[in-house]
Amino acid sequence: MLLLLLSVIVVLLLLVSWIRLVSESIRINVPGPFPLPFLGNAHLFVVKSSEFLNLLQKLSLKYGDAFRVHFFSSPYVILSHPKYIEPLVSSTEYITKGRSYSFLSCWLGRGLLTSTGQRWKTHRRFLTPAFHFNILQNFLPVFCKNQRVLTEKLRNMADRPSIDLLPHVALAALDNVTESIMGVCVDAQKHKESEYVKSIEALSAIVTMRMQIPIFGEDAIFNLLPYKTRQDKAVKFLHEQTNKVINARREELRKANITSLGENSDIGIKNKHAFLDLLLLAEIDGKKFDAESIREEVDTFMFEGHDTTTSGVSYTLFCLSQHRDVQDKIYEELKTIFGDDMNRDPTYHELHQMKYLELAMKECMRLFPPVPLIERRMNKDCEVGSLKLVKGTSVMINIYQTQRHPDLYDDPLEFRPERFATPLKNPFNFLAFSAGPRNCIGQKFAMMELKVMVSEIIKHFIILPSHIQPELSADLVLRSKNGVHVKLMPRNSN
């Protein structure tokens, strides 16, 4: 009798849950697959991570450029056309990030990437000057120095039948961001077994796993697993290292009796601690940043400036390996800039002369956006454009598919840098750096770094195709399950 009663209760609960899901699906005026009791549409997403982008495309072909699914009881709307995306990302109201970003909160706290509301608006306005060109110029020697190390590493591997770029570019990008953002050099390229490097790799792997396996995304379950201990250890070490750098710089400023950024002060502008000094010395509404907020923003830019650059550089080199004609045009452009001395470092002005390289980089990021998907979470029932959304809906913007949309680009899968020689019909057709108020604050930093890294590799090597095609995986950044492979042949002039 008790078993029968329990069975009836379970059936009733499932029925009530299912009725609620169906009712919510109707309230959201967006087509999509019919939800099942309890599961919603979660069963459709039990696929390999390398199949996730293909699955989204199949659903889009069936239901349209805006479609709705339920992951258990949580509604998601996936967008892949600017007519839906533009009113959302250009809004100053719908700026709260989606659930996936919460997995980073243990490391990044309420930094610029994960925060919302007035805190995000204040910090965004405050940090924007940190990427002024006067500051960016000071990072150029750092990028060039670290690129020379990467070039020599690649030269020693040039006889290999195939090279996976990802691990080598990742260490160079890590060196660039630690030295430019924190003002210290960890020499990740020379000490790839360091605890700092391993801690970042461990955290990235755990966050990726929680995104890909829904059950691990639940804190109640994740906290019982050994992954939680590994995460806590990595976070503790990274926070300690960041705090050590911050405290050391704070002590240097104290000894120099520097307590503020005067209007005409060069502190934070013409020194290697520019970003950190801005956080330590400047004030918001008469108050300085507290220690935790400083650490959160430093860690945020460590994360954002590391993985995205790795993706951007690696896929750019992969695209160029497939298109020798484009690579040759870039090399000819570089010869007109550097003349007879192709071994010297570029100046800041010369980076801006690399016009065709920039077109090629944008076309690579169109096909392989470093961040393939972004999310917003609706905090109330609302109507965005023509879409009616309920409170709690996560809206996923499929940048990867949008930038390959046949309505937006002729022959969208064809690699054609000249597309960007003239302005796009709609700037929201290209979202590699997002758009609107939450666009990438560091995009000039990223483009400068990418130009240094890609141009130096083209100056020294002919990039040839490998027989290994990347198996794309949409995590917080665009990864490949089997790496990003090319062949390298040293140029005769070097």
LINTACOR-V743257 format. One record per backbone hydrogen bond with DSSP energy under -0.5 kcal/mol. CO is the residue of the C=O (numbers start at 1). NH is the residue of the N-H. If there is no record, write none. Layout:
# LINTACOR-V743257
CO & NH
CO & NH
This chain:
# LINTACOR-V743257
1 & 5
2 & 6
3 & 7
4 & 8
5 & 9
6 & 10
7 & 11
8 & 12
9 & 13
10 & 14
11 & 15
12 & 16
13 & 17
14 & 18
15 & 19
16 & 20
17 & 21
18 & 22
19 & 23
20 & 24
21 & 25
22 & 26
23 & 27
24 & 28
27 & 29
28 & 30
31 & 68
36 & 40
37 & 39
39 & 41
39 & 42
39 & 72
40 & 36
41 & 44
42 & 45
43 & 46
45 & 47
48 & 51
49 & 52
49 & 474
51 & 55
52 & 56
53 & 57
54 & 58
55 & 59
56 & 60
57 & 61
58 & 62
59 & 63
60 & 64
65 & 80
67 & 78
69 & 76
70 & 41
70 & 72
71 & 74
73 & 75
74 & 71
75 & 394
76 & 69
77 & 396
78 & 67
79 & 398
81 & 84
81 & 85
82 & 86
84 & 88
85 & 88
85 & 89
86 & 90
88 & 91
89 & 437
89 & 438
93 & 95
96 & 377
98 & 101
99 & 102
100 & 103
101 & 104
102 & 105
104 & 107
104 & 108
105 & 109
108 & 111
111 & 114
111 & 115
116 & 119
116 & 120
117 & 121
118 & 122
119 & 123
120 & 124
121 & 125
122 & 126
123 & 127
124 & 128
127 & 130
128 & 131
129 & 132
132 & 135
132 & 136
133 & 137
135 & 138
135 & 139
136 & 139
136 & 140
137 & 140
139 & 143
140 & 144
141 & 145
142 & 146
143 & 147
144 & 148
145 & 149
146 & 150
147 & 151
148 & 152
149 & 153
150 & 154
151 & 155
152 & 156
153 & 157
154 & 157
155 & 158
157 & 160
163 & 165
163 & 486
164 & 168
165 & 169
166 & 170
167 & 171
168 & 172
169 & 173
170 & 174
171 & 175
172 & 176
173 & 177
174 & 178
175 & 179
176 & 180
177 & 181
177 & 182
178 & 182
178 & 183
178 & 184
180 & 275
184 & 186
187 & 190
187 & 191
191 & 194
194 & 198
195 & 199
196 & 200
197 & 201
198 & 202
199 & 203
200 & 204
201 & 205
202 & 206
203 & 207
204 & 208
205 & 209
206 & 210
207 & 211
208 & 212
209 & 213
212 & 214
213 & 216
213 & 217
214 & 217
215 & 218
217 & 219
218 & 221
218 & 222
219 & 223
221 & 224
222 & 225
222 & 228
225 & 228
225 & 229
226 & 230
227 & 231
228 & 232
229 & 233
230 & 234
231 & 235
232 & 236
233 & 237
234 & 238
235 & 239
236 & 240
237 & 241
238 & 242
239 & 243
240 & 244
241 & 245
242 & 246
243 & 247
244 & 248
245 & 249
246 & 250
247 & 251
248 & 252
249 & 253
250 & 254
251 & 255
252 & 256
253 & 258
254 & 257
257 & 259
260 & 262
262 & 265
266 & 269
266 & 270
271 & 274
273 & 277
274 & 278
275 & 279
276 & 280
277 & 281
278 & 282
279 & 289
282 & 289
284 & 287
287 & 284
290 & 294
291 & 295
292 & 296
293 & 297
294 & 298
295 & 299
296 & 300
297 & 301
298 & 302
299 & 303
300 & 304
301 & 305
303 & 306
303 & 307
304 & 308
306 & 310
307 & 311
308 & 312
309 & 313
310 & 314
311 & 315
312 & 316
313 & 317
314 & 318
315 & 319
316 & 320
317 & 321
318 & 322
319 & 322
319 & 323
320 & 323
321 & 465
323 & 327
324 & 328
325 & 329
326 & 330
327 & 331
328 & 332
329 & 333
330 & 334
331 & 335
332 & 336
333 & 337
334 & 338
335 & 339
338 & 341
340 & 342
341 & 344
347 & 351
348 & 352
349 & 352
349 & 353
350 & 353
351 & 354
353 & 355
354 & 358
355 & 359
356 & 360
357 & 361
358 & 362
359 & 363
360 & 364
361 & 365
362 & 366
363 & 367
364 & 368
370 & 372
370 & 478
372 & 399
372 & 400
374 & 397
375 & 98
376 & 395
378 & 392
382 & 389
383 & 385
384 & 387
387 & 384
387 & 389
389 & 382
390 & 393
393 & 378
393 & 395
394 & 77
394 & 396
395 & 376
395 & 397
396 & 79
396 & 398
397 & 374
397 & 399
398 & 402
399 & 403
401 & 404
402 & 405
405 & 408
405 & 409
409 & 412
411 & 414
414 & 416
416 & 419
417 & 420
418 & 421
419 & 422
426 & 429
427 & 430
429 & 431
431 & 434
433 & 440
434 & 433
435 & 438
436 & 439
440 & 443
442 & 446
443 & 447
444 & 448
445 & 449
446 & 450
447 & 451
448 & 452
449 & 453
450 & 454
451 & 455
452 & 456
453 & 457
454 & 458
455 & 459
456 & 460
457 & 461
460 & 491
461 & 463
462 & 464
462 & 489
464 & 487
467 & 469
470 & 472
471 & 481
473 & 475
473 & 479
477 & 475
477 & 479
479 & 473
480 & 483
483 & 485
484 & 165
485 & 466
486 & 163
487 & 464
489 & 462
491 & 494
